[in-house]
Amino acid sequence: MTTPAFNLSGLPAYSTLDLGRIEANNEQLLTENRAEIERLLAANTIYSWDNLLGPLEELEDRLHKMWSPISHLHSVLDSEQLRAAYNACLPKRSAYFTDLGQHEGLYRAYQQIADGAEYSRLDSAQRKIIANALRDFRLSGIALPPVQQGRYKAIQQELTQLNAKFAENVLDATQGWTKHLTDEAQLAGLPESARALARQTAHQRGLEGWLLTLELPSYLPAMNYADERELRRELYWAYCTRASDQGPNAGRWDNGPVLERILALRHELAQLLAFKDYSEYSLATKMASSPDQVLNFLADLADRARPQAQRELEELREFARHHFGIDELATWDIGYYSEKLRQHRYQLSQEELRPYFPLSRVLPGLFAVVERLFGITIRPLNGIDLWHPDVRTYEIIDSSGNPQGYFYLDLYARPNKRGGAWMDGCLARRLIENRVRLPAAYLVCNFTPPVGNDPALLTHNDVVTMFHEFGHGLHHLLTEVDYAPVAGIHGVEWDAVELPSQFLENWCWSREALALLSGHYQTGHPLTEELYQRMLAAKNFQSGILMVRQLEFGLFDFRLHRNDDPAQSGRVQQVLNEVRQQVAIIIPPPWNRFANAFTHIFAGGYAAGYYSYKWAEVLSADAFSAFEENGLFDRPTGTRFREAILAVGGSRPALDSFIAFRGREPHIAPLLRLSGIAA
């Protein structure tokens, strides 16, 4: 390759990445890969791992290493030039992968290996790769006649571009609205940390006063603490109408037509492959066995949680009436008065906890927790080429002193960075010429950056988020599988991939763990026992409301993709309204356009799969109960979890991994107990 940033060994060199060469490099590598695949097929008539599947893994890895820094930068440091190059590459990459999935000679070669004598001599990970590949050939339309194969290819290309457009519209809409304040009285109720961020944001943009944005570090404190009701309403209106036909930027960056087209194409794709709808197609690669099983699972949880959620909402309404004279709660009042009720009941707020969670204590504490659990050591990795000055890199060392993997931390919100938090693979572990190439991961959050002379101070919710993403990272980095397609998170069923992340969150509530990761940023004083007890008492505050909110998202997503009439006009809002009538206890105003910014399902891989959060939470809560039984830092239990779940990655079915750790199939009771929901 002609650009150092695309050096096909080692970590990406971001400072040398040439945006002007992206399209040419992508085209060159796709062309080279196609030619090499044909050469491999022509060179043999009897195929094996060594003469075909191993070389194919190398070709896929080359392509991933070229694209990984481009895709990553598109999420964390977008620009017009990068976006244009990224989008120009998408249809060509989509066509390449579709062509592979419909390559008759390649399919026959895989099938020959699966049916041949060598298959029984392959290890379980290799056999899983072959089984997954044969499944994916079927899901790519290998059995379709040529005309339908062509239609499949066109659908995939258009979907790839639409998914990117959806995410870009959300990013642009999020950044396309601000609220400039010059009267400090409008900030009444906002904690000093939020005021300081608003002041810093205004200053950075050459403005006097304060600037509120729709980025979560700005938006959430305003919604939870701003006394001025009209300010909260205006913020909510702007946030909940992003990328839609409503709100202050109505019609600009509108995702309405985009998501309708996405849904129609997904339905057509599923039917091309003889599935009733996209929900059935989606489950072909998941743990859940049928759409009815998913819907019954979500409905059962809703039946358990909704009565408690209704009681919690009535308590909130009564509290607002009695203490503040508010007769009718609007949706932009819920967070504000919930925070007032939390403070009234437990004398506790997230802002009161923030000084105890400086990043300078949280990060070493997080490392200490996982080091004790899994027998590893984490240390800084210097001299790595990075995309932004805030980014840090680290390496994981095992108990024998051997490196296990590397990770990047990019923790602060900033312009041109996608919102939310996520983990993504930079490199997968694999064996190259009898040497293990170590995995690498991106861990990305959007926390409030350091303000003034103060360090970055996290809420406890932020701490939970960091543990969540680090759990994903460990899943990817502590793998012991040497084949990239099933190493780490690769090949793991989507509805099980949240197991390690949700599992690790539980240590955020452990007294012993909190002693490691908290301490007042000015005095160094630890959390007092009295404050800790208030935290525990408030742990499941409004847990019913939170549960039904997640179930609303999951049911909406699944029923939307279960619908077999994609041409029905206005069905997205209709399905959402029906789901809300079934499970929701808080009904937003009719101009709310939640679906238009639901990137998880329209741009993030969770289509007909958002239920996975609750599905995997059953697994994670039950897995954590083993530590409750044996001790939260019991090393033998930690070792079993690492070996049974983290180390094997996607090399075997997730249920088999869970049973290997727990000795039985999962139970739902631990989830209900940990969530504070009556069984």
Secondary structure, DSSP 8 states (H G I E B T S, - for coil): --SGGG-SSSS--GGG--GGGHHHHHHHHHHHHHHHHHHHHHT-SS--IIIIIHHHHHHHHHHHHHHHHHHHHHHHS--HHHHHHHHHHHHHHHHHHHHHHT-HHHHHHHHHHHHSGGGGGS-HHHHHHHHHHHHHHHHTTTTS-HHHHHHHHHHHHHHHHHHHHHHHHHHHHHHT-EEEE--GGGGTT--HHHHHHHHHHHHHTT-SSEEEESSHHHHHHHHHH---HHHHHHHHHHHHTTTSSSSTTTTTT--HHHHHHHHHHHHHHHHHTT-SSHHHHHHTTSS---HHHHHHHHHHHHHHHHHHHHHHHHHHHHHHHHHH--SS--HHHHHHHHHHHHHHHHS--HHHHGGG-BHHHHHHHHHHHHHHHHS-EEEE--S---SSTT-EEEEEE-TTS-EEEEEEEEEE--TT--SS-EEEEEE--EEETTEEE--EEEEEEEE----TTS--B--HHHHHHHHHHHHHHHHHHS----SGGGSTTTT--GGGTTHHHHHHHGGGG-HHHHHHH---TTT-----HHHHHHHHHHTTTTHHHHHHHHHHHHHHHHHHHH-S-TTSTTHHHHHHHHHHHHH-S----TT--GGGG-HHHHTSS-TTTTTHHHHHHHHHHHHHHHHHHH-TT-HHHHHHHIIIIITTTTSS-HHHHHHHHHSS---SHHHHHHHT---
